[in-house]
């Protein structure tokens, strides 16, 4: 097996104990490696998302600009997770969001037609996608609660519990934006909250 695909294989093997050798063989064939420099926009509003990504190295973010040019960082992705503008990919509709690399990134990517076809061929892979989407929805609901109900300190603490390494690899302005605080207040949070 190609070493580049090992993290993807490990993820699938854990999630799908009954994964057949043929299902894995077919699934691995739809992924192509891609190297991307930092600060590269991979998806933009108004364009249909062509690819689903799997992160091998680096950090990326999905973000949004409103009509007043206010920015909202929605999600960070990092090894070993799926990435991209998922709603635009799965619904095959124009994106409302940007998907950008924060650091140099090594990714695997697949096209929608390949991804859709492989799910039709192997029900265990379709079930894996369903379970993954359920997990994503649960995470989004939890994040909405945090944004609407938690104090800045509580949001920061939750971020550290979920992804403590982001503090070392993501610029503070993006982390501040993600939890909805001013960058100056974010610096105060770092000094206030015990890690």
PLY file of the C-alpha trace (Angstrom):
ply
format ascii 1.0
element vertex 195
property float x
property float y
property float z
element edge 194
property int vertex1
property int vertex2
end_header
0.00 0.00 0.00
1.15 3.53 -0.79
2.34 5.13 2.50
0.55 8.37 1.58
-2.78 6.56 1.80
-2.08 4.85 5.14
-3.83 7.49 7.32
-6.94 7.26 5.16
-6.81 3.47 5.30
-6.41 3.55 9.09
-9.40 5.86 9.45
-11.58 3.63 7.29
-10.42 0.42 8.96
-11.37 1.85 12.37
-14.73 3.16 11.19
-15.64 0.16 9.00
-14.46 -3.10 10.59
-16.11 -5.05 7.75
-14.29 -3.08 5.03
-13.56 -5.56 2.26
-10.24 -5.58 0.41
-12.12 -4.78 -2.81
-13.90 -1.78 -1.25
-10.57 -0.41 -0.05
-8.93 -1.10 -3.40
-11.67 0.81 -5.23
-11.76 3.62 -2.64
-8.02 4.26 -2.68
-8.03 4.61 -6.46
-10.22 7.72 -6.39
-7.74 9.77 -4.32
-4.89 11.80 -5.81
-2.17 13.55 -3.78
-1.78 17.31 -4.10
0.71 19.73 -2.53
-0.50 23.24 -1.83
1.40 26.31 -0.64
0.21 28.33 2.36
-2.43 31.02 1.80
-3.82 29.26 -1.29
-7.56 29.63 -1.81
-8.86 26.26 -3.00
-12.56 27.19 -3.09
-14.34 30.51 -3.51
-17.93 31.74 -3.22
-19.97 31.34 -6.38
-18.05 28.34 -7.65
-19.12 24.73 -7.34
-16.86 22.71 -5.06
-15.15 20.18 -7.30
-13.15 18.29 -4.69
-13.34 16.62 -1.33
-10.00 16.64 0.46
-8.34 14.48 3.08
-5.65 16.31 5.06
-2.25 14.64 5.44
-0.22 17.68 6.54
-0.95 21.31 7.27
-3.87 23.37 8.50
-6.70 24.90 6.49
-9.78 26.96 7.23
-13.23 27.60 5.81
-14.35 31.20 6.14
-17.04 33.63 5.04
-17.32 37.35 4.27
-20.66 39.10 4.76
-21.93 42.07 2.73
-20.03 44.45 5.07
-16.75 42.52 4.56
-16.84 41.11 8.07
-15.01 37.81 8.20
-16.15 34.66 10.00
-13.81 31.69 10.37
-16.12 28.67 10.45
-13.90 25.63 10.73
-10.27 24.52 10.83
-9.12 21.26 9.27
-5.90 19.39 9.93
-4.49 15.84 9.78
-6.31 13.43 9.50
-9.66 14.86 8.59
-11.81 15.44 5.54
-11.82 19.02 4.31
-13.31 21.41 1.81
-16.62 23.21 1.49
-18.63 20.11 2.29
-22.13 21.40 1.62
-21.18 22.72 -1.84
-19.41 19.43 -2.59
-22.19 17.11 -1.44
-25.06 19.20 -2.88
-23.08 20.14 -6.00
-24.12 23.76 -5.67
-22.14 27.01 -5.68
-20.10 27.60 -2.57
-20.86 30.42 -0.15
-17.47 30.06 1.52
-13.74 30.19 1.00
-11.48 27.22 1.69
-7.87 28.28 2.20
-4.63 26.71 3.35
-3.14 28.37 6.44
0.13 26.49 6.07
1.79 24.44 3.34
-0.45 21.41 2.99
-0.31 17.86 1.69
-3.75 16.68 0.74
-5.51 13.86 -0.99
-8.44 14.86 -3.16
-11.24 13.23 -5.08
-13.90 14.53 -7.45
-17.62 14.36 -6.75
-18.38 11.90 -9.56
-15.73 9.49 -8.26
-16.88 9.85 -4.65
-20.54 9.35 -5.57
-19.80 6.32 -7.75
-17.75 4.55 -5.07
-20.58 4.97 -2.54
-22.98 3.36 -4.99
-20.63 0.43 -5.57
-19.90 -0.23 -1.89
-22.73 0.23 0.65
-20.22 0.09 3.54
-18.62 3.28 2.18
-22.03 4.97 1.87
-22.71 4.01 5.49
-19.32 5.45 6.49
-20.22 8.76 4.81
-23.59 8.80 6.59
-21.98 8.21 9.99
-19.38 10.87 9.27
-22.09 13.38 8.35
-23.99 12.57 11.54
-20.84 13.30 13.52
-20.33 16.57 11.64
-23.92 17.64 12.36
-23.52 16.86 16.05
-20.32 18.93 16.12
-21.99 21.85 14.34
-24.87 21.85 16.81
-22.42 21.85 19.72
-20.51 24.73 18.11
-23.74 26.72 17.71
-24.46 26.28 21.43
-20.93 27.44 22.26
-21.21 30.52 20.04
-24.61 31.53 21.39
-24.35 30.57 25.05
-20.72 30.39 26.18
-18.56 33.21 27.47
-15.37 34.07 25.60
-13.38 32.19 28.22
-15.58 29.10 27.90
-15.30 29.16 24.09
-11.53 29.43 24.35
-11.41 26.56 26.85
-13.54 24.38 24.53
-11.23 25.16 21.62
-8.24 24.09 23.71
-9.97 20.87 24.76
-10.85 19.96 21.16
-7.73 21.09 19.34
-4.95 22.37 21.62
-2.34 22.15 18.86
-4.10 24.90 16.88
-2.66 27.46 19.28
0.79 26.57 17.93
-0.02 26.49 14.20
-2.86 28.95 13.53
-2.42 32.74 13.67
-4.16 34.20 16.70
-6.31 36.51 14.56
-8.00 33.45 13.00
-8.49 31.75 16.37
-9.95 34.96 17.81
-12.31 35.21 14.85
-13.31 31.56 15.22
-14.46 32.04 18.81
-15.88 35.51 18.12
-13.57 37.74 20.14
-11.40 40.72 19.34
-7.73 39.73 18.76
-6.66 41.95 21.69
-9.05 40.11 24.01
-7.78 36.80 22.65
-4.27 37.64 23.89
-5.76 38.29 27.33
-7.53 34.92 27.21
-4.25 33.14 26.52
-2.76 34.69 29.65
-5.90 34.12 31.74
-6.86 30.54 30.94
-4.63 27.83 32.36
-3.74 25.17 29.82
0 1
1 2
2 3
3 4
4 5
5 6
6 7
7 8
8 9
9 10
10 11
11 12
12 13
13 14
14 15
15 16
16 17
17 18
18 19
19 20
20 21
21 22
22 23
23 24
24 25
25 26
26 27
27 28
28 29
29 30
30 31
31 32
32 33
33 34
34 35
35 36
36 37
37 38
38 39
39 40
40 41
41 42
42 43
43 44
44 45
45 46
46 47
47 48
48 49
49 50
50 51
51 52
52 53
53 54
54 55
55 56
56 57
57 58
58 59
59 60
60 61
61 62
62 63
63 64
64 65
65 66
66 67
67 68
68 69
69 70
70 71
71 72
72 73
73 74
74 75
75 76
76 77
77 78
78 79
79 80
80 81
81 82
82 83
83 84
84 85
85 86
86 87
87 88
88 89
89 90
90 91
91 92
92 93
93 94
94 95
95 96
96 97
97 98
98 99
99 100
100 101
101 102
102 103
103 104
104 105
105 106
106 107
107 108
108 109
109 110
110 111
111 112
112 113
113 114
114 115
115 116
116 117
117 118
118 119
119 120
120 121
121 122
122 123
123 124
124 125
125 126
126 127
127 128
128 129
129 130
130 131
131 132
132 133
133 134
134 135
135 136
136 137
137 138
138 139
139 140
140 141
141 142
142 143
143 144
144 145
145 146
146 147
147 148
148 149
149 150
150 151
151 152
152 153
153 154
154 155
155 156
156 157
157 158
158 159
159 160
160 161
161 162
162 163
163 164
164 165
165 166
166 167
167 168
168 169
169 170
170 171
171 172
172 173
173 174
174 175
175 176
176 177
177 178
178 179
179 180
180 181
181 182
182 183
183 184
184 185
185 186
186 187
187 188
188 189
189 190
190 191
191 192
192 193
193 194
